[in-house]
Amino acid sequence: MPPIVIEVARADDIRDVVHRAVQALAEGELVVMPTETVYGVAASACSAAGMRRLAELKQRGSNSPFALAVKSAQELEDYAPTAPPLARRLARRAWPGPVTLVVDTPSDGGLINQLPDETRQHVCPNGTVGLRCPAHRIVQDVLRMIPGPLALSSANLHGEPDTLSARDAAKALGDHVALVMDDGPAHYGQPSSVVRVDGSSHKVLREGVVGASTIDRLSRFMVLMVCTGNTCRSPMAEMLMRCKLAKKLGCGVDELEERGVMVGSAGVNAGGGSPASPEAAALMAELGCPLDKHLSQQLTEQLVRSADMIVTMTHGHRRAILASWPDAASRIRPLLPEADLSDPIGGSAAVYRACADQIEKALDPHVDEVVAGVGSGE
């Protein structure tokens, strides 16, 4: 019996389409759904019957396990709690998106070990598991409504090319699937990039939508200095951190990214595109850490999610960040553990110099933490 094909754009209520997909998956059926890369065929990872159908359809051996599609970067730690900090960093920065992360399967603990034996046989037969968070609203809606992840593979037969449209997927898989969700041509038209993360190192196993150079950039340790307006304290802290890190790592300031470190700054209430204050710029030029290229930026969700360490100039800044992004708590620390760094705005050159001296002395433990994190992948 041929599958039911539903054109998502013509559906009266997208929720009805999602409910039909969820019901089919819960009954152990296979569903073709759009992703941002290519069309995929999915089974519920909680359904042994669905996993058997998917394995029979794709004729996959133990050397080609299925990836698991999860809802968010937070679920990486739920399913693979032993995943190294580098994997968590890449998940925060690349998910939702076309990147599959391959990490070691936890020996015990983690939701991966609560999935049926049939599922684990097909997703982690060799001690590793591939996890992905697709950036497509249909997949995300389905994932929010089913218990557990999806086992996801390209919607084609073994040895055949990837399918880029629902029509091609329906033609390729025929009556092997119960439902085909048609949302037009696949956005990227090529598969996800597959990255193996082992400890503090990574290797691109398949270069797909995201190139190897971009994966390298996403893997770097990122430090973010935060104040209010991003024109005085945090720009000075950013440049002093850069200079101290370069000295500690034995490289030039312009070589930090090659050594795996990025340093930036932002303000919780910053106007975009303003230069550093004249007093801050003059002082930092004198100290050999020029701010002539600095432009202020507002702290955003993307910056918070990307940063491995967020150093706030006051405890109030930390509280402001936590109010909007409580999940970032473990990555935020104040510059001064027991005090706040006073804002020098409107002050004399001597006030700015005293502020910079205070920053310079307070940065040492944070510099040590960054260097340790770069070495361990944390």
C-alpha positions as CSV (number, residue, x, y, z in Angstrom):
1,M,0.0,0.0,0.0
2,P,1.5,3.4,-1.0
3,P,2.2,5.9,1.8
4,I,0.0,8.8,2.6
5,V,1.6,12.0,1.3
6,I,0.7,15.3,3.1
7,E,1.7,18.7,1.7
8,V,2.5,20.6,4.8
9,A,2.0,24.0,3.2
10,R,-1.6,23.1,2.3
11,A,-2.5,21.6,5.7
12,D,-5.3,23.5,7.5
13,D,-3.6,22.9,10.8
14,I,0.1,21.9,11.0
15,R,-0.7,20.3,14.4
16,D,-2.9,17.7,12.8
17,V,0.0,16.7,10.5
18,V,2.4,16.4,13.4
19,H,-0.2,14.4,15.4
20,R,-0.5,11.9,12.5
21,A,3.3,11.5,12.3
22,V,3.5,11.0,16.0
23,Q,0.8,8.4,16.0
24,A,2.5,6.5,13.1
25,L,5.8,6.5,14.9
26,A,4.3,5.3,18.2
27,E,2.7,2.4,16.3
28,G,6.1,1.3,15.0
29,E,5.7,2.8,11.5
30,L,8.3,4.7,9.5
31,V,7.7,8.3,8.5
32,V,9.5,10.4,5.9
33,M,10.0,14.0,7.0
34,P,11.9,17.0,5.8
35,T,15.0,18.2,7.4
36,E,17.2,21.2,6.6
37,T,19.7,18.9,4.9
38,V,18.0,16.1,2.9
39,Y,14.7,14.2,3.4
40,G,15.0,11.7,6.1
41,V,13.1,8.5,7.2
42,A,12.5,8.2,10.9
43,A,11.5,5.6,13.5
44,S,10.7,6.2,17.1
45,A,13.8,5.2,19.1
46,C,11.5,3.9,21.8
47,S,9.8,1.4,19.4
48,A,11.6,-1.9,18.8
49,A,9.2,-2.6,15.9
50,G,10.0,0.7,14.3
51,M,13.7,0.1,14.6
52,R,13.4,-3.3,13.0
53,R,11.5,-1.8,10.1
54,L,14.2,0.9,9.7
55,A,17.1,-1.6,9.8
56,E,15.4,-3.9,7.3
57,L,14.7,-1.0,4.9
58,K,18.1,0.6,5.0
59,Q,20.1,-2.7,5.2
60,R,22.5,-1.2,7.6
61,G,25.3,-3.2,9.3
62,S,27.0,-2.5,12.6
63,N,29.5,-0.2,10.7
64,S,26.7,2.2,9.7
65,P,24.6,2.9,12.8
66,F,21.7,5.3,12.7
67,A,21.9,8.8,14.2
68,L,19.6,9.9,17.0
69,A,17.7,13.1,16.5
70,V,17.2,15.0,19.8
71,K,15.3,18.2,20.6
72,S,18.1,20.5,21.9
73,A,21.8,20.8,22.9
74,Q,20.7,20.2,26.5
75,E,19.7,16.7,25.6
76,L,23.3,15.8,24.6
77,E,24.0,15.5,28.3
78,D,20.9,13.5,28.9
79,Y,21.6,10.8,26.4
80,A,25.4,10.9,26.6
81,P,26.4,12.4,30.0
82,T,30.0,11.4,29.5
83,A,30.3,13.5,26.3
84,P,33.4,15.7,26.7
85,P,33.2,19.5,27.1
86,L,34.2,20.0,23.5
87,A,31.1,18.0,22.3
88,R,28.9,20.2,24.5
89,R,30.5,23.3,23.1
90,L,29.9,22.2,19.5
91,A,26.3,21.2,20.4
92,R,25.6,24.7,21.9
93,R,27.0,26.4,18.8
94,A,25.9,24.2,16.0
95,W,22.5,22.9,17.1
96,P,19.8,23.1,15.9
97,G,21.7,22.7,12.7
98,P,23.3,20.3,10.1
99,V,26.0,18.8,12.3
100,T,26.0,15.2,13.7
101,L,28.2,14.7,16.7
102,V,29.7,11.2,17.4
103,V,30.6,10.6,21.0
104,D,31.4,7.6,23.2
105,T,28.4,5.8,24.5
106,P,28.2,5.9,28.3
107,S,28.9,2.6,30.0
108,D,26.1,3.2,32.4
109,G,23.7,6.1,33.1
110,G,22.3,8.3,30.4
111,L,19.0,7.9,28.6
112,I,20.8,6.1,25.8
113,N,20.9,3.0,28.1
114,Q,17.2,3.2,28.7
115,L,16.3,2.7,25.1
116,P,15.2,-0.8,23.9
117,D,17.9,-3.3,23.1
118,E,16.8,-3.3,19.5
119,T,17.5,0.5,19.3
120,R,20.9,0.3,20.9
121,Q,21.9,-2.5,18.6
122,H,21.3,-0.2,15.7
123,V,22.5,3.2,17.0
124,C,25.5,2.4,19.2
125,P,26.8,-1.1,18.3
126,N,30.5,0.0,18.4
127,G,30.7,2.0,21.6
128,T,29.8,5.4,20.0
129,V,26.6,7.1,19.2
130,G,25.8,9.9,16.7
131,L,23.5,12.7,17.9
132,R,21.9,15.4,15.8
133,C,19.4,18.2,16.4
134,P,17.8,19.0,13.1
135,A,16.9,22.7,12.4
136,H,13.5,22.0,10.8
137,R,10.2,23.0,12.5
138,I,8.4,19.8,11.5
139,V,11.1,17.5,13.1
140,Q,11.2,19.8,16.2
141,D,7.4,19.7,16.6
142,V,7.5,15.9,16.3
143,L,10.3,15.6,18.8
144,R,8.4,17.7,21.3
145,M,5.5,15.4,21.2
146,I,7.1,11.9,21.3
147,P,8.8,10.3,24.3
148,G,12.4,9.9,23.4
149,P,14.5,10.7,20.3
150,L,14.1,9.7,16.7
151,A,16.3,7.2,14.8
152,L,16.9,9.2,11.6
153,S,18.5,8.2,8.3
154,S,18.4,9.6,4.8
155,A,15.2,8.7,2.9
156,N,16.7,6.5,0.2
157,L,17.6,2.8,-0.3
158,H,21.1,1.5,0.3
159,G,23.5,2.7,-2.3
160,E,21.0,5.2,-3.9
161,P,21.5,9.0,-3.8
162,D,20.0,11.1,-1.1
163,T,16.5,12.4,-1.8
164,L,15.9,16.1,-1.9
165,S,12.1,16.2,-2.2
166,A,9.2,14.3,-0.8
167,R,8.2,13.0,-4.2
168,D,11.6,11.4,-4.7
169,A,11.5,10.0,-1.2
170,A,8.1,8.5,-1.7
171,K,9.2,7.0,-5.0
172,A,12.3,5.5,-3.4
173,L,10.8,4.0,-0.3
174,G,7.2,3.3,-1.5
175,D,5.1,1.1,0.8
176,H,7.9,0.7,3.3
177,V,6.8,3.9,5.0
178,A,3.4,4.9,6.3
179,L,3.5,8.6,5.9
180,V,5.5,11.2,3.8
181,M,5.5,14.8,5.0
182,D,6.1,17.1,2.0
183,D,7.5,20.5,2.8
184,G,9.0,21.4,-0.5
185,P,12.7,21.0,-1.6
186,A,15.3,20.3,1.1
187,H,16.9,23.6,2.1
188,Y,20.6,22.7,1.8
189,G,20.3,19.6,-0.5
190,Q,23.3,17.9,1.1
191,P,23.8,15.8,4.2
192,S,24.9,16.9,7.6
193,S,28.5,17.1,8.6
194,V,29.6,14.3,10.9
195,V,32.1,15.1,13.6
196,R,33.8,12.6,15.9
197,V,34.6,14.1,19.3
198,D,37.1,12.3,21.4
199,G,38.3,14.1,24.6
200,S,39.7,17.5,23.6
201,S,40.1,16.7,19.9
202,H,37.7,16.4,17.0
203,K,37.8,14.9,13.5
204,V,35.4,15.6,10.6
205,L,34.3,12.1,9.4
206,R,32.0,13.5,6.7
207,E,32.2,17.1,5.4
208,G,28.6,18.0,4.6
209,V,26.8,21.4,4.9
210,V,29.3,22.7,7.5
211,G,32.9,22.8,6.3
212,A,35.9,21.6,8.2
213,S,37.2,25.1,8.7
214,T,33.9,26.2,10.2
215,I,33.9,23.2,12.6
216,D,37.4,24.2,13.6
217,R,36.2,27.7,14.4
218,L,33.2,26.4,16.3
219,S,35.5,24.2,18.4
220,R,37.5,27.1,19.9
221,F,37.2,28.1,23.5
222,M,35.3,31.4,23.8
223,V,35.6,33.9,26.6
224,L,33.1,36.8,26.8
225,M,33.7,39.8,29.1
226,V,30.4,41.6,30.0
227,C,29.6,45.0,31.5
228,T,26.8,47.5,30.9
229,G,27.5,49.6,27.8
230,N,30.5,47.7,26.4
231,T,32.5,50.9,26.0
232,C,34.8,51.0,29.1
233,R,35.2,48.0,31.5
234,S,34.5,45.0,29.3
235,P,36.5,46.2,26.3
236,M,39.5,46.9,28.6
237,A,39.0,43.5,30.2
238,E,38.8,41.9,26.7
239,M,42.1,43.3,25.5
240,L,43.9,42.7,28.8
241,M,42.6,39.1,28.7
242,R,43.9,38.8,25.2
243,C,47.4,40.1,26.1
244,K,47.7,37.9,29.2
245,L,46.5,34.8,27.4
246,A,49.0,35.4,24.6
247,K,51.8,35.7,27.1
248,K,50.7,32.5,28.9
249,L,50.4,30.5,25.7
250,G,53.6,31.9,24.3
251,C,52.1,33.3,21.2
252,G,51.1,36.7,19.7
253,V,47.7,38.2,20.4
254,D,46.8,37.8,16.7
255,E,47.6,34.0,17.0
256,L,45.2,33.3,19.8
257,E,42.5,31.8,17.5
258,E,45.1,29.5,16.0
259,R,45.8,28.3,19.6
260,G,42.1,27.6,20.0
261,V,40.9,30.7,22.0
262,M,38.5,33.5,21.1
263,V,38.0,36.5,23.4
264,G,35.1,39.0,23.0
265,S,33.0,41.5,25.0
266,A,29.4,42.7,25.1
267,G,27.1,44.8,27.3
268,V,23.8,43.9,28.9
269,N,22.5,47.3,27.9
270,A,24.7,48.3,25.0
271,G,24.0,50.3,21.9
272,G,25.4,48.7,18.9
273,G,28.4,50.0,17.0
274,S,29.8,52.5,19.5
275,P,33.6,52.9,19.9
276,A,35.4,52.5,23.2
277,S,35.4,55.6,25.4
278,P,38.3,58.0,24.5
279,E,39.8,57.5,27.9
280,A,39.7,53.7,27.6
281,A,41.1,53.8,24.1
282,A,44.0,56.1,25.1
283,L,44.9,54.0,28.1
284,M,44.8,50.7,26.3
285,A,46.9,52.1,23.4
286,E,49.5,53.2,26.0
287,L,49.5,49.7,27.5
288,G,50.0,48.1,24.1
289,C,46.5,46.6,23.8
290,P,44.8,48.9,21.4
291,L,41.0,49.3,21.2
292,D,40.9,51.2,17.9
293,K,38.8,48.5,16.2
294,H,36.3,48.0,19.1
295,L,32.6,48.4,18.4
296,S,30.1,47.8,21.2
297,Q,27.5,45.1,20.9
298,Q,24.5,44.0,22.9
299,L,24.6,40.7,24.8
300,T,22.5,38.2,22.9
301,E,21.2,34.7,23.3
302,Q,23.6,33.6,20.6
303,L,26.6,35.1,22.4
304,V,25.5,33.6,25.7
305,R,25.0,30.1,24.2
306,S,28.3,30.2,22.4
307,A,30.5,31.4,25.3
308,D,32.4,28.8,27.4
309,M,33.2,31.4,30.0
310,I,31.3,34.6,30.7
311,V,33.2,37.0,33.0
312,T,31.0,39.8,34.4
313,M,32.3,43.1,35.8
314,T,29.7,43.1,38.6
315,H,27.5,40.6,40.4
316,G,24.5,42.6,39.1
317,H,25.6,41.8,35.5
318,R,25.7,38.1,36.4
319,R,22.2,38.3,37.9
320,A,20.9,40.0,34.8
321,I,22.3,37.3,32.5
322,L,20.9,34.5,34.7
323,A,17.4,36.2,34.7
324,S,17.3,35.7,30.9
325,W,19.5,32.6,30.5
326,P,19.5,30.5,33.7
327,D,21.0,27.5,31.8
328,A,24.3,29.5,31.5
329,A,24.9,29.6,35.3
330,S,27.8,27.2,35.3
331,R,29.6,29.3,32.7
332,I,29.3,32.7,34.4
333,R,31.6,34.0,37.0
334,P,32.2,37.6,38.3
335,L,35.6,39.2,37.7
336,L,35.9,39.8,41.4
337,P,34.5,37.1,43.6
338,E,33.5,39.4,46.5
339,A,33.2,42.8,45.0
340,D,32.1,44.8,41.9
341,L,34.3,46.6,39.5
342,S,33.3,50.3,39.5
343,D,32.3,51.9,36.2
344,P,35.0,54.6,35.3
345,I,32.7,56.3,32.8
346,G,33.0,60.1,33.1
347,G,36.1,59.7,35.3
348,S,39.6,61.0,34.8
349,A,42.6,59.2,33.2
350,A,43.7,58.3,36.7
351,V,40.3,56.6,37.4
352,Y,40.6,54.6,34.2
353,R,44.1,53.6,35.0
354,A,43.0,52.4,38.5
355,C,40.1,50.4,36.9
356,A,42.5,48.8,34.4
357,D,45.0,47.9,37.2
358,Q,42.1,46.2,39.1
359,I,41.1,44.3,36.0
360,E,44.7,43.2,35.3
361,K,45.2,41.8,38.8
362,A,41.8,40.1,38.9
363,L,42.2,38.3,35.5
364,D,44.9,35.9,36.6
365,P,42.7,33.1,37.9
366,H,40.4,33.4,34.9
367,V,43.4,33.2,32.6
368,D,44.5,30.0,34.3
369,E,41.0,28.6,33.9
370,V,40.9,29.4,30.2
371,V,44.3,27.8,29.6
372,A,43.3,24.7,31.5
373,G,40.0,24.6,29.5
374,V,41.8,24.9,26.1
375,G,44.1,22.0,27.0
376,S,41.3,19.7,28.2
377,G,38.6,20.7,25.8
378,E,36.5,22.2,28.6
